[in-house]
Structures are given as structure tokens and as C-alpha cells.
Amino acid sequence: MSSPIVRVIDVHKYFQRGSERVEVLKGLTLDVPQGEFLALMGPSGSGKTTLLNLIAGLDRPSEGEVWVGPECISALSETRLAAWRTRSVGFVFQFYHLIPVLTAYENVELPLLLLPLSAAQRRQQVLTALDLVGLSDRLTHRPGQLSGGQQQRVGIARAIVTDPTLIVADEPTGDLDSRSAQEILALLVELRESLNKTIIMVTHDPRAAARAHRTQHLDKGVLVDAPSMSHDFE
């Protein structure tokens, strides 16, 4: 197994609610190897999405460190962190977060507009990403003209178009029927295998988690032992 691409080191996350301190993550430590597909499971309020947001640089730990590759992202300034996110993280959401008035092509192109690329370079990367998710014939379709599964494929194309270090997926099959959900999970597995992408997915669905190499369970802000769902991978 390769060395960790993500390292979460003794991380605490807490919020103040009046005079009360609410601790969401409690001294959590986690390593994720390069090229692993990791599922995070646990009851609502267990800290899954908080952990995902810390790894993706959308939030900061109250204590501890989060490293992705050579960067201690928890120590970056807001400006540097925003630039790091743009280049390094692809986001896949439960409800797609596509812009209704833009075509599939235009939605996928959006992250590239923040990078110093020519129009020709952007076009090549968008077409490649849409081809990888099997939507080359839907370039000019708007979200309302696509099925839920197709919209999520556009979302995944948008997530991979910058060739990110890390893909984070928050309940990516939560709004899909069973068949579409299985197709999206198969696509994520295929991308992991063909591009060696590291994928971290929050899910409530054991069938979704079963497609990952490893499942980590959270409960009340800590990682807990659960029946082994780890799978060896190349």
C-alpha cells in the first residue's frame, strides 16, 4: 500500500453554543493512502461531513493538523487555501449543485475559469472529463434536460476536470434511484482505477460503502471499530 496522501493528526473540532462548547471531532487521527477509495459512515451528527470538510479545506480544525500531500492545509492562509482547493480538490455533492441555465459543458468548465488556462486548454480538459463520464453526447444539454444520474455524471466530470489530487463525495448517491446509484458508484470505482484518484466518500448506504476499499465508522466524533469492510487494492 502506498504512503498516505491524506493525514489527519489528532484533530479536534468544536463550536461554541452560548457558554457551551460542542465537540464534533475528538482527537481524531486518520491516514488515507494515495489511490484509496475510502467510505466514511456513521449516524447523523457523528462528524462525517465535518471530517470531510476539514480534509477538503472547506473548514479548519480547532486543534490538530490536516495534511494533503506535502501541504499542511490547516496552516494555510485563507487565500492560499482557496487556491489550493481550486487545484487540488474535486467536489461531488448529493444534489449536484449544477447551474440550471448553463449547459453540461459550461458547468464542467466552471472550475477551470479560475485557473490560468487558454480557451483551447479548457476545451480539451472539459471534453476529456465529459468523455470519461460517458456524456460526450450531452455537451449542450442543460441540467433540466438530464436525468438525475446524468446530472451526477456532470457533477463528477466537474470534480475531475482540474485533475485534482483528491475527490471528496458527500452522499453522492443519496438522491438517486438504485440503478443510477450503482452506475455512479461503478463510475467512481472506474475513475479510481484508471486515474489512480484518491476518493473519500460520506455515505449512509452500506451498498455504496461496499464499493470502497475501506470503510471507517464514526460515532460521536471518534473512529470506532466496526465489522471489517476493508478490501485490499493494488
ROSE-4610 file (N, C-alpha, C; in Angstrom, 1 decimal, always signed):
// ROSE-4610
residu = [M/M/M/S/S/S/S/S/S/P/P/P/I/I/I/V/V/V/R/R/R/V/V/V/I/I/I/D/D/D/V/V/V/H/H/H/K/K/K/Y/Y/Y/F/F/F/Q/Q/Q/R/R/R/G/G/G/S/S/S/E/E/E/R/R/R/V/V/V/E/E/E/V/V/V/L/L/L/K/K/K/G/G/G/L/L/L/T/T/T/L/L/L/D/D/D/V/V/V/P/P/P/Q/Q/Q/G/G/G/E/E/E/F/F/F/L/L/L/A/A/A/L/L/L/M/M/M/G/G/G/P/P/P/S/S/S/G/G/G/S/S/S/G/G/G/K/K/K/T/T/T/T/T/T/L/L/L/L/L/L/N/N/N/L/L/L/I/I/I/A/A/A/G/G/G/L/L/L/D/D/D/R/R/R/P/P/P/S/S/S/E/E/E/G/G/G/E/E/E/V/V/V/W/W/W/V/V/V/G/G/G/P/P/P/E/E/E/C/C/C/I/I/I/S/S/S/A/A/A/L/L/L/S/S/S/E/E/E/T/T/T/R/R/R/L/L/L/A/A/A/A/A/A/W/W/W/R/R/R/T/T/T/R/R/R/S/S/S/V/V/V/G/G/G/F/F/F/V/V/V/F/F/F/Q/Q/Q/F/F/F/Y/Y/Y/H/H/H/L/L/L/I/I/I/P/P/P/V/V/V/L/L/L/T/T/T/A/A/A/Y/Y/Y/E/E/E/N/N/N/V/V/V/E/E/E/L/L/L/P/P/P/L/L/L/L/L/L/L/L/L/L/L/L/P/P/P/L/L/L/S/S/S/A/A/A/A/A/A/Q/Q/Q/R/R/R/R/R/R/Q/Q/Q/Q/Q/Q/V/V/V/L/L/L/T/T/T/A/A/A/L/L/L/D/D/D/L/L/L/V/V/V/G/G/G/L/L/L/S/S/S/D/D/D/R/R/R/L/L/L/T/T/T/H/H/H/R/R/R/P/P/P/G/G/G/Q/Q/Q/L/L/L/S/S/S/G/G/G/G/G/G/Q/Q/Q/Q/Q/Q/Q/Q/Q/R/R/R/V/V/V/G/G/G/I/I/I/A/A/A/R/R/R/A/A/A/I/I/I/V/V/V/T/T/T/D/D/D/P/P/P/T/T/T/L/L/L/I/I/I/V/V/V/A/A/A/D/D/D/E/E/E/P/P/P/T/T/T/G/G/G/D/D/D/L/L/L/D/D/D/S/S/S/R/R/R/S/S/S/A/A/A/Q/Q/Q/E/E/E/I/I/I/L/L/L/A/A/A/L/L/L/L/L/L/V/V/V/E/E/E/L/L/L/R/R/R/E/E/E/S/S/S/L/L/L/N/N/N/K/K/K/T/T/T/I/I/I/I/I/I/M/M/M/V/V/V/T/T/T/H/H/H/D/D/D/P/P/P/R/R/R/A/A/A/A/A/A/A/A/A/R/R/R/A/A/A/H/H/H/R/R/R/T/T/T/Q/Q/Q/H/H/H/L/L/L/D/D/D/K/K/K/G/G/G/V/V/V/L/L/L/V/V/V/D/D/D/A/A/A/P/P/P/S/S/S/M/M/M/S/S/S/H/H/H/D/D/D/F/F/F/E/E/E]
num = [1/1/1/2/2/2/3/3/3/4/4/4/5/5/5/6/6/6/7/7/7/8/8/8/9/9/9/10/10/10/11/11/11/12/12/12/13/13/13/14/14/14/15/15/15/16/16/16/17/17/17/18/18/18/19/19/19/20/20/20/21/21/21/22/22/22/23/23/23/24/24/24/25/25/25/26/26/26/27/27/27/28/28/28/29/29/29/30/30/30/31/31/31/32/32/32/33/33/33/34/34/34/35/35/35/36/36/36/37/37/37/38/38/38/39/39/39/40/40/40/41/41/41/42/42/42/43/43/43/44/44/44/45/45/45/46/46/46/47/47/47/48/48/48/49/49/49/50/50/50/51/51/51/52/52/52/53/53/53/54/54/54/55/55/55/56/56/56/57/57/57/58/58/58/59/59/59/60/60/60/61/61/61/62/62/62/63/63/63/64/64/64/65/65/65/66/66/66/67/67/67/68/68/68/69/69/69/70/70/70/71/71/71/72/72/72/73/73/73/74/74/74/75/75/75/76/76/76/77/77/77/78/78/78/79/79/79/80/80/80/81/81/81/82/82/82/83/83/83/84/84/84/85/85/85/86/86/86/87/87/87/88/88/88/89/89/89/90/90/90/91/91/91/92/92/92/93/93/93/94/94/94/95/95/95/96/96/96/97/97/97/98/98/98/99/99/99/100/100/100/101/101/101/102/102/102/103/103/103/104/104/104/105/105/105/106/106/106/107/107/107/108/108/108/109/109/109/110/110/110/111/111/111/112/112/112/113/113/113/114/114/114/115/115/115/116/116/116/117/117/117/118/118/118/119/119/119/120/120/120/121/121/121/122/122/122/123/123/123/124/124/124/125/125/125/126/126/126/127/127/127/128/128/128/129/129/129/130/130/130/131/131/131/132/132/132/133/133/133/134/134/134/135/135/135/136/136/136/137/137/137/138/138/138/139/139/139/140/140/140/141/141/141/142/142/142/143/143/143/144/144/144/145/145/145/146/146/146/147/147/147/148/148/148/149/149/149/150/150/150/151/151/151/152/152/152/153/153/153/154/154/154/155/155/155/156/156/156/157/157/157/158/158/158/159/159/159/160/160/160/161/161/161/162/162/162/163/163/163/164/164/164/165/165/165/166/166/166/167/167/167/168/168/168/169/169/169/170/170/170/171/171/171/172/172/172/173/173/173/174/174/174/175/175/175/176/176/176/177/177/177/178/178/178/179/179/179/180/180/180/181/181/181/182/182/182/183/183/183/184/184/184/185/185/185/186/186/186/187/187/187/188/188/188/189/189/189/190/190/190/191/191/191/192/192/192/193/193/193/194/194/194/195/195/195/196/196/196/197/197/197/198/198/198/199/199/199/200/200/200/201/201/201/202/202/202/203/203/203/204/204/204/205/205/205/206/206/206/207/207/207/208/208/208/209/209/209/210/210/210/211/211/211/212/212/212/213/213/213/214/214/214/215/215/215/216/216/216/217/217/217/218/218/218/219/219/219/220/220/220/221/221/221/222/222/222/223/223/223/224/224/224/225/225/225/226/226/226/227/227/227/228/228/228/229/229/229/230/230/230/231/231/231/232/232/232/233/233/233/234/234/234]
x = [+0.8/+0.0/+0.9/+0.5/+1.3/+1.3/+2.2/+2.2/+0.9/+0.6/-0.6/-0.6/-1.6/-1.8/-2.5/-3.4/-4.1/-3.7/-3.4/-3.1/-3.8/-4.7/-5.4/-4.8/-4.3/-3.4/-4.0/-4.6/-5.1/-6.0/-7.0/-7.8/-9.0/-9.2/-10.4/-11.2/-12.5/-13.3/-14.4/-14.5/-15.6/-16.2/-17.4/-18.1/-18.6/-18.8/-19.4/-20.9/-21.7/-23.1/-23.5/-23.5/-23.6/-22.4/-22.6/-21.5/-21.0/-21.7/-21.4/-20.4/-19.4/-18.6/-19.0/-19.4/-19.9/-18.7/-18.2/-17.1/-17.6/-17.3/-17.8/-16.8/-15.5/-14.4/-13.5/-13.1/-12.4/-11.1/-10.1/-8.7/-8.6/-9.2/-9.3/-8.0/-7.5/-6.3/-6.7/-6.3/-6.7/-5.6/-5.2/-4.3/-5.1/-5.0/-5.6/-4.5/-4.2/-3.2/-3.6/-2.5/-2.8/-3.5/-4.6/-5.3/-6.3/-6.6/-7.6/-9.0/-10.0/-11.4/-11.9/-12.1/-12.4/-13.9/-14.7/-16.0/-16.1/-16.8/-17.0/-18.4/-18.7/-20.1/-20.3/-21.5/-21.9/-23.2/-23.8/-25.1/-25.0/-26.2/-26.3/-25.7/-24.9/-24.2/-23.0/-22.5/-21.3/-20.0/-20.1/-18.9/-18.4/-19.1/-18.6/-18.4/-19.4/-19.3/-18.3/-18.2/-17.2/-15.8/-15.6/-14.2/-14.0/-15.0/-14.8/-14.5/-15.1/-14.9/-13.5/-13.0/-11.6/-10.6/-10.8/-9.9/-9.9/-11.1/-11.2/-10.8/-10.5/-10.1/-11.2/-12.4/-13.6/-13.8/-13.1/-13.2/-11.8/-11.6/-10.3/-10.5/-9.6/-9.7/-9.5/-10.1/-9.9/-8.5/-8.1/-6.8/-6.4/-5.0/-4.5/-4.2/-3.8/-3.3/-4.0/-4.1/-4.6/-3.6/-3.0/-2.1/-2.7/-2.5/-2.8/-1.5/-0.9/+0.4/+1.4/+2.2/+3.2/+2.6/+1.3/+0.8/+0.1/+0.4/-0.3/-1.5/-2.6/-3.6/-4.3/-4.2/-4.8/-4.0/-2.8/-2.0/-1.9/-2.6/-2.5/-3.4/-3.0/-3.9/-5.1/-6.2/-7.4/-7.2/-6.3/-6.1/-5.4/-4.3/-3.6/-4.5/-5.3/-6.2/-7.2/-7.8/-8.7/-8.0/-6.8/-6.1/-5.8/-5.4/-5.2/-6.4/-7.6/-8.8/-9.1/-9.0/-9.3/-8.5/-7.2/-6.4/-6.4/-6.7/-6.4/-7.6/-8.8/-9.9/-11.1/-11.6/-12.9/-14.0/-15.1/-16.3/-17.4/-18.0/-19.2/-20.3/-21.4/-22.5/-23.7/-24.5/-25.7/-26.7/-26.8/-27.8/-27.2/-26.0/-25.4/-24.8/-25.6/-25.1/-24.7/-25.5/-25.3/-26.0/-25.6/-26.2/-27.2/-28.5/-29.6/-29.5/-29.0/-29.0/-27.8/-26.8/-25.6/-25.7/-25.1/-25.1/-24.1/-24.2/-23.3/-21.8/-21.5/-20.2/-19.8/-20.7/-20.4/-20.3/-21.1/-21.0/-19.7/-19.2/-17.9/-16.7/-16.9/-15.8/-15.6/-16.6/-16.6/-15.3/-14.8/-13.6/-12.4/-12.4/-11.2/-11.1/-12.2/-12.2/-11.3/-11.1/-10.3/-8.8/-8.4/-7.0/-6.5/-5.2/-4.6/-4.4/-5.6/-5.6/-6.2/-5.7/-6.3/-7.6/-8.4/-9.7/-9.5/-8.5/-8.2/-7.9/-7.1/-6.8/-8.0/-8.8/-10.1/-11.0/-11.1/-12.0/-11.5/-10.2/-9.6/-9.9/-9.7/-10.0/-11.4/-12.3/-13.8/-14.2/-13.8/-14.2/-13.7/-12.4/-11.9/-12.7/-13.0/-13.8/-15.2/-15.8/-17.2/-17.1/-16.0/-15.9/-15.6/-14.9/-14.6/-15.9/-16.9/-18.1/-19.2/-18.9/-19.8/-20.9/-20.5/-21.6/-21.1/-20.3/-19.8/-21.0/-22.1/-23.3/-24.3/-23.9/-24.8/-24.2/-23.2/-22.5/-23.4/-24.4/-25.2/-26.5/-26.7/-27.9/-27.8/-28.9/-28.9/-29.4/-29.1/-29.4/-30.9/-31.8/-33.2/-33.6/-32.6/-32.8/-32.1/-31.6/-30.8/-31.5/-31.3/-31.8/-30.9/-31.4/-30.6/-29.2/-29.2/-27.9/-27.0/-27.5/-26.7/-26.2/-27.1/-26.7/-25.5/-25.6/-24.5/-23.2/-23.3/-22.2/-21.5/-22.4/-21.8/-21.1/-21.7/-21.0/-19.7/-19.6/-18.3/-17.3/-17.8/-16.9/-16.3/-17.2/-16.7/-15.7/-15.9/-15.0/-13.6/-13.5/-12.2/-11.6/-12.2/-11.8/-10.4/-10.2/-8.9/-7.8/-8.1/-7.1/-6.7/-7.6/-7.3/-6.6/-5.9/-5.3/-6.3/-7.4/-8.4/-9.8/-10.6/-12.1/-12.8/-13.7/-14.5/-15.9/-16.7/-18.1/-18.9/-19.9/-20.8/-22.2/-22.4/-23.7/-24.0/-23.0/-23.2/-24.3/-24.8/-25.9/-27.2/-27.2/-28.3/-29.6/-29.5/-30.7/-31.1/-30.5/-30.6/-31.4/-32.0/-32.7/-31.6/-31.9/-31.0/-30.1/-30.7/-29.9/-28.9/-29.4/-28.5/-27.4/-27.7/-26.7/-25.6/-26.0/-25.0/-24.1/-24.7/-23.9/-22.9/-23.3/-22.4/-21.3/-21.6/-20.6/-19.6/-20.1/-19.2/-18.3/-18.8/-18.0/-16.9/-17.2/-16.2/-15.1/-15.5/-14.5/-13.6/-14.3/-13.5/-12.5/-12.9/-12.1/-10.9/-11.2/-10.1/-9.1/-9.6/-8.7/-7.9/-8.6/-8.0/-7.1/-7.4/-6.7/-5.9/-6.1/-5.5/-5.8/-7.1/-7.5/-7.8/-7.6/-7.9/-9.3/-10.3/-11.7/-12.1/-12.7/-13.2/-14.7/-15.5/-17.0/-17.7/-18.6/-19.5/-20.8/-21.2/-22.5/-23.2/-24.5/-25.3/-25.6/-25.3/-25.8/-24.7/-24.9/-23.9/-23.6/-24.5/-24.2/-23.2/-23.3/-22.3/-21.0/-21.0/-19.7/-19.0/-19.8/-19.2/-18.4/-18.6/-17.8/-16.4/-16.2/-15.0/-14.0/-12.7/-11.6/-11.8/-12.1/-12.1/-13.3/-13.9/-14.9/-14.5/-14.5/-14.3/-15.6/-15.9/-17.1/-16.8/-17.6/-17.5/-18.8/-18.5/-19.6/-19.2/-20.0/-19.8/-18.4/-17.9/-16.7/-15.4/-15.5/-14.4/-14.5/-13.4/-13.5/-13.7/-14.6/-15.0/-14.8/-14.5/-14.4/-15.7/-15.7/-16.9/-16.6/-17.5/-17.2/-16.3/-15.3/-14.3/-14.9/-14.7/-15.2/-14.0/-12.8/-11.6/-11.4/-10.9/-10.6/-9.2/-8.4/-7.0/-7.1/-6.2/-6.2/-4.7/-4.6/-3.3/-2.7]
y = [-1.2/+0.0/+1.2/+2.3/+3.4/+4.3/+5.3/+6.2/+7.1/+7.6/+8.4/+9.7/+10.0/+11.3/+12.2/+11.7/+12.5/+12.0/+13.0/+12.6/+13.6/+13.0/+13.8/+13.4/+14.4/+14.2/+14.8/+14.0/+14.4/+15.7/+15.6/+16.7/+16.8/+17.9/+18.3/+19.4/+19.3/+20.4/+20.7/+21.9/+22.3/+23.6/+23.8/+25.1/+25.6/+26.9/+27.5/+27.6/+27.2/+27.4/+28.1/+29.4/+30.1/+29.9/+29.5/+29.2/+27.8/+27.0/+25.6/+25.3/+24.5/+24.1/+22.7/+22.6/+21.4/+20.8/+19.6/+19.0/+18.0/+18.3/+17.5/+16.4/+16.7/+15.7/+15.7/+14.5/+14.4/+13.7/+14.4/+13.8/+12.7/+13.0/+12.0/+12.0/+10.8/+10.6/+9.6/+9.9/+9.1/+9.2/+8.2/+8.2/+7.6/+8.2/+7.7/+7.6/+6.4/+6.2/+6.7/+7.1/+7.5/+6.4/+6.8/+5.9/+5.0/+5.3/+4.6/+5.2/+4.3/+4.8/+4.5/+5.5/+5.4/+5.8/+5.0/+5.4/+5.8/+6.9/+7.3/+7.1/+6.3/+6.0/+6.4/+6.5/+6.8/+7.5/+7.5/+8.1/+9.6/+10.2/+11.7/+12.3/+13.4/+14.1/+13.4/+12.4/+11.7/+12.4/+13.4/+14.1/+13.8/+13.0/+12.5/+13.7/+14.6/+15.7/+16.7/+16.9/+17.8/+17.3/+16.0/+15.5/+15.7/+15.4/+15.5/+17.0/+17.9/+19.4/+19.8/+19.2/+19.5/+19.0/+17.8/+17.2/+18.0/+18.5/+19.3/+20.7/+21.2/+22.6/+23.5/+23.0/+23.9/+24.5/+23.8/+24.2/+24.0/+24.5/+24.3/+23.6/+22.7/+22.1/+23.2/+22.9/+23.7/+23.4/+22.2/+21.7/+20.6/+20.4/+19.3/+19.8/+18.9/+19.2/+18.3/+18.9/+18.1/+18.4/+17.3/+17.3/+16.6/+17.2/+16.6/+16.7/+15.5/+15.6/+16.3/+17.2/+18.0/+19.2/+19.5/+20.7/+20.5/+21.2/+21.3/+22.3/+21.8/+22.7/+23.5/+22.9/+23.5/+24.8/+24.9/+26.1/+27.2/+26.9/+27.9/+29.1/+30.2/+31.4/+31.2/+32.0/+31.8/+31.9/+32.8/+33.0/+31.8/+31.3/+30.1/+28.9/+28.8/+27.6/+27.6/+28.8/+28.8/+28.4/+28.9/+28.5/+27.0/+26.5/+25.0/+24.2/+24.6/+23.9/+23.8/+25.0/+25.1/+24.1/+23.9/+23.0/+21.5/+21.3/+20.0/+19.2/+19.8/+19.0/+19.1/+17.9/+17.8/+17.5/+18.2/+18.0/+17.4/+16.3/+15.7/+15.8/+16.4/+16.7/+15.8/+15.6/+14.8/+15.4/+16.8/+17.4/+18.1/+17.6/+18.0/+19.4/+20.4/+21.8/+22.3/+21.9/+22.4/+23.7/+24.6/+25.8/+25.6/+25.8/+25.4/+26.0/+27.3/+28.0/+27.6/+26.9/+26.5/+25.1/+24.9/+23.5/+22.6/+21.3/+20.4/+20.8/+21.2/+21.7/+22.9/+23.9/+25.1/+24.8/+23.9/+23.6/+22.9/+22.0/+21.4/+22.3/+23.3/+24.3/+25.2/+25.4/+26.5/+26.5/+25.3/+25.4/+25.8/+25.6/+25.9/+27.4/+28.1/+29.6/+30.3/+29.6/+30.1/+29.8/+29.1/+28.7/+29.4/+29.6/+30.3/+29.4/+29.1/+28.2/+29.0/+28.6/+29.2/+28.5/+29.2/+28.6/+27.2/+27.0/+25.7/+24.7/+25.0/+24.1/+23.7/+24.7/+24.5/+23.5/+23.8/+22.9/+21.5/+21.3/+19.9/+19.2/+19.9/+19.3/+19.0/+19.9/+19.7/+18.5/+18.4/+17.3/+16.0/+16.0/+14.7/+14.3/+15.2/+14.9/+14.3/+15.0/+14.5/+13.2/+12.9/+11.6/+10.5/+10.9/+9.9/+9.5/+10.4/+10.0/+9.6/+9.5/+8.9/+9.9/+11.2/+12.2/+13.1/+12.6/+13.3/+13.8/+13.0/+13.4/+14.3/+14.8/+15.7/+17.1/+17.5/+18.7/+19.9/+20.0/+21.2/+21.1/+20.0/+19.8/+20.6/+21.2/+21.8/+20.8/+21.1/+20.1/+19.6/+20.5/+20.1/+19.1/+19.0/+18.1/+16.7/+16.6/+15.4/+14.6/+13.3/+12.5/+12.8/+12.4/+12.5/+11.9/+10.7/+10.0/+10.8/+11.3/+12.1/+13.4/+14.0/+15.3/+15.0/+13.8/+13.5/+13.2/+12.6/+12.4/+13.7/+14.7/+16.1/+16.6/+16.3/+16.7/+16.1/+14.8/+14.1/+14.6/+14.9/+15.5/+16.8/+17.6/+18.9/+18.7/+17.6/+17.3/+16.9/+16.2/+15.7/+16.6/+17.6/+18.4/+19.1/+19.4/+20.1/+19.1/+17.8/+16.8/+16.9/+16.9/+17.1/+16.0/+16.3/+15.3/+14.4/+15.0/+14.3/+14.6/+13.5/+13.7/+13.4/+14.4/+14.2/+14.2/+13.2/+13.0/+12.9/+13.8/+13.8/+13.2/+12.0/+11.3/+11.4/+10.9/+11.1/+10.4/+9.3/+8.5/+8.8/+9.7/+9.9/+10.4/+11.0/+11.5/+10.7/+9.5/+8.7/+7.4/+6.9/+5.6/+4.5/+3.3/+2.2/+2.0/+1.9/+1.6/+2.8/+4.0/+5.1/+5.2/+4.9/+4.9/+3.9/+2.7/+1.7/+2.1/+2.8/+3.3/+4.3/+5.2/+6.3/+5.7/+4.7/+4.1/+3.3/+2.7/+2.0/+3.0/+4.1/+5.2/+5.7/+5.9/+6.3/+5.2/+4.0/+2.9/+2.9/+3.1/+3.1/+4.3/+5.4/+6.6/+6.4/+5.7/+5.4/+4.5/+3.5/+2.5/+3.1/+3.9/+4.4/+5.6/+6.4/+7.7/+7.7/+6.6/+6.5/+7.6/+8.0/+9.1/+8.6/+9.4/+9.2/+9.7/+8.9/+9.3/+9.0/+10.1/+9.9/+10.3/+9.3/+9.4/+9.3/+10.2/+10.1/+9.4/+8.4/+7.7/+7.1/+7.0/+6.3/+4.8/+4.6/+3.4/+2.3/+1.2/+0.1/-0.4/-0.4/-0.9/+0.0/+1.3/+2.3/+2.1/+1.9/+1.7/+0.4/-0.6/-1.8/-1.7/-0.6/-0.4/+0.2/+0.7/+1.3/+0.2/+0.6/-0.3/-0.5/+0.6/+0.5/+1.4/+1.0/+1.8/+2.2/+3.4/+3.9/+4.4/+4.0/+4.4/+5.4/+6.5/+7.5/+7.4/+7.7/+7.8/+8.9/+9.9/+11.0/+11.5/+11.7/+12.4/+11.6/+10.2/+9.4/+8.2/+7.7/+6.5/+5.3/+4.4/+3.3/+2.0/+0.9/-0.4/-0.8/-1.5/-2.0/-3.2/-4.1/-5.3/-4.9/-5.6/-5.2/-5.1/-4.0/-3.9/-3.4/-3.8/-3.3/-4.3/-3.8/-4.6/-4.2/-5.2/-4.9/-4.4/-3.5/-3.0/-2.8/-2.7/-2.6/-1.2]
z = [+0.0/+0.0/+0.0/-0.7/-0.9/+0.4/+0.5/+1.6/+1.7/+2.8/+2.9/+2.1/+1.4/+0.7/+1.6/+2.5/+3.5/+4.9/+5.7/+7.1/+8.0/+8.8/+9.8/+11.2/+11.9/+13.1/+14.3/+15.2/+16.5/+16.4/+15.5/+15.2/+16.1/+16.6/+17.4/+16.6/+16.6/+16.1/+17.0/+17.5/+18.4/+18.0/+18.5/+18.2/+19.6/+19.7/+20.9/+20.7/+21.6/+21.5/+22.8/+22.8/+24.0/+24.9/+26.1/+27.0/+26.9/+26.1/+26.0/+24.8/+25.0/+23.9/+23.4/+22.1/+21.5/+20.7/+21.1/+20.4/+19.3/+18.1/+17.0/+16.6/+16.6/+16.4/+17.6/+18.1/+19.4/+19.3/+18.9/+18.8/+17.7/+16.6/+15.5/+14.7/+14.4/+13.6/+12.5/+11.2/+10.1/+9.0/+8.4/+7.2/+6.0/+4.9/+3.6/+2.6/+2.1/+1.1/-0.2/-1.0/-2.4/-3.2/-3.9/-4.7/-4.0/-2.7/-2.0/-2.2/-2.2/-2.1/-0.7/+0.1/+1.5/+1.7/+2.4/+2.8/+4.2/+4.6/+5.9/+6.3/+7.3/+7.7/+9.2/+9.6/+10.9/+11.0/+12.2/+12.4/+12.1/+11.9/+11.8/+13.0/+12.8/+13.9/+14.4/+13.7/+14.1/+13.8/+12.8/+12.4/+11.1/+10.3/+9.0/+8.0/+7.9/+6.9/+7.5/+8.8/+9.3/+9.0/+9.1/+8.8/+7.3/+6.5/+5.0/+4.7/+5.3/+5.1/+5.5/+6.6/+7.0/+6.0/+5.5/+4.6/+3.2/+2.9/+1.6/+1.7/+2.9/+3.1/+3.1/+3.4/+3.5/+4.9/+5.8/+7.3/+7.9/+9.1/+9.7/+11.1/+11.5/+12.8/+13.9/+15.1/+16.3/+16.8/+16.8/+17.2/+16.3/+16.2/+15.3/+13.9/+13.1/+11.7/+10.7/+9.5/+8.3/+7.2/+6.7/+5.6/+4.4/+3.2/+2.0/+1.1/+0.8/+0.1/+1.0/+0.4/+1.2/+1.9/+1.8/+2.3/+3.7/+4.7/+5.9/+5.7/+5.2/+4.7/+5.9/+7.1/+8.2/+8.6/+8.1/+8.4/+7.3/+6.2/+5.1/+5.4/+4.8/+4.9/+4.0/+4.3/+3.5/+2.0/+1.6/+0.1/-0.4/+0.3/-0.2/-0.2/+0.9/+1.0/-0.2/-0.5/-1.7/-3.0/-3.2/-4.4/-4.4/-3.2/-3.1/-3.4/-2.9/-3.1/-4.6/-5.3/-6.7/-7.5/-7.2/-8.0/-7.5/-6.2/-5.6/-5.2/-5.2/-4.7/-5.7/-6.0/-6.8/-5.9/-6.0/-5.1/-5.8/-5.2/-5.7/-4.6/-4.9/-3.9/-4.1/-3.1/-3.2/-4.2/-4.2/-5.0/-6.2/-6.7/-7.9/-7.9/-7.4/-7.4/-8.8/-9.8/-11.2/-11.4/-12.2/-12.5/-13.6/-13.4/-14.3/-15.7/-15.8/-17.1/-17.9/-17.4/-18.1/-18.7/-19.8/-20.4/-19.6/-19.9/-19.2/-19.4/-20.7/-21.0/-20.1/-20.0/-19.3/-17.8/-17.2/-15.8/-15.5/-16.4/-16.2/-16.3/-17.2/-17.4/-16.2/-15.4/-14.3/-13.5/-12.9/-12.1/-12.9/-14.2/-15.0/-15.2/-15.1/-15.3/-14.2/-13.1/-12.0/-12.2/-13.2/-13.5/-14.7/-14.8/-15.9/-17.1/-17.8/-18.9/-20.1/-21.3/-22.5/-22.8/-23.7/-24.1/-24.7/-25.5/-26.1/-25.0/-24.0/-22.9/-22.1/-21.9/-21.1/-21.9/-23.2/-24.0/-24.0/-24.1/-24.2/-22.8/-21.7/-20.4/-20.2/-20.6/-20.4/-21.3/-22.5/-23.4/-22.9/-22.3/-21.8/-20.6/-19.7/-18.5/-18.8/-19.8/-20.1/-20.8/-21.6/-22.2/-21.2/-20.1/-19.1/-18.3/-18.2/-17.5/-18.5/-19.8/-20.8/-21.2/-21.2/-21.6/-22.8/-23.7/-24.8/-25.7/-25.6/-26.5/-25.8/-24.7/-23.9/-23.6/-24.4/-24.1/-24.0/-24.9/-24.9/-24.1/-23.4/-22.6/-21.3/-20.8/-19.5/-18.5/-17.2/-16.2/-16.2/-16.5/-16.6/-17.7/-18.7/-19.8/-19.5/-18.3/-18.0/-16.8/-16.8/-15.7/-14.4/-13.3/-12.1/-12.2/-12.7/-12.9/-13.8/-14.9/-15.9/-15.2/-14.4/-13.7/-12.8/-12.1/-11.2/-12.0/-13.2/-14.0/-14.4/-14.7/-15.0/-13.7/-12.6/-11.3/-11.1/-11.5/-11.4/-12.4/-13.6/-14.6/-14.1/-13.5/-13.0/-11.9/-11.1/-10.0/-10.5/-11.6/-12.1/-13.2/-13.6/-14.8/-14.5/-13.2/-12.9/-12.6/-12.8/-12.4/-11.0/-10.0/-8.6/-7.9/-6.8/-6.0/-5.3/-5.0/-4.1/-4.6/-4.6/-4.8/-3.5/-3.1/-2.0/-2.4/-1.9/-2.3/-1.1/-1.0/+0.2/-0.2/+0.2/-0.2/-1.7/-2.5/-4.0/-4.6/-3.9/-4.5/-3.7/-2.8/-1.9/-2.5/-3.7/-4.4/-5.7/-5.8/-7.0/-6.7/-7.8/-7.7/-7.6/-7.3/-7.0/-8.3/-9.5/-10.7/-10.9/-10.9/-11.1/-10.1/-8.8/-7.8/-8.1/-8.5/-8.8/-10.0/-11.0/-12.1/-11.7/-10.8/-10.3/-9.5/-8.6/-7.8/-8.7/-9.8/-10.7/-11.4/-11.7/-12.4/-11.4/-10.2/-9.2/-9.1/-9.0/-8.9/-10.2/-11.3/-12.6/-12.7/-12.2/-12.2/-11.2/-10.1/-9.1/-9.8/-10.5/-11.1/-12.3/-13.2/-14.4/-14.2/-13.2/-12.9/-11.6/-10.8/-9.5/-8.6/-8.7/-7.8/-6.4/-5.4/-4.0/-3.8/-3.4/-3.2/-1.8/-1.2/+0.2/+0.1/+0.5/+0.3/+1.6/+2.0/+3.1/+2.5/+3.2/+2.8/+4.0/+3.9/+4.9/+4.3/+3.1/+2.4/+2.4/+3.1/+3.2/+1.8/+0.8/-0.5/-1.2/-0.9/-1.5/-0.8/+0.5/+1.2/+0.8/+0.4/+0.0/-1.3/-2.1/-3.3/-3.0/-1.8/-1.4/-1.0/-0.9/-0.4/+1.1/+1.8/+3.2/+3.7/+4.8/+5.5/+6.9/+7.2/+8.6/+9.2/+10.4/+11.1/+12.1/+12.1/+13.1/+14.0/+15.3/+16.3/+17.3/+17.4/+18.4/+18.3/+17.0/+16.8/+16.9/+17.1/+17.1/+16.1/+15.7/+14.9/+15.8/+15.4/+16.2/+15.4/+16.1/+15.5/+14.9/+13.8/+13.2/+12.4/+12.0/+11.2/+10.0/+9.8/+8.8/+7.4/+6.7/+5.4/+4.5/+4.9/+4.2/+3.0/+1.9/+0.8/+0.3/+0.1/-0.5/-1.9/-2.2/-3.6/-4.1/-5.4/-6.0/-5.6]
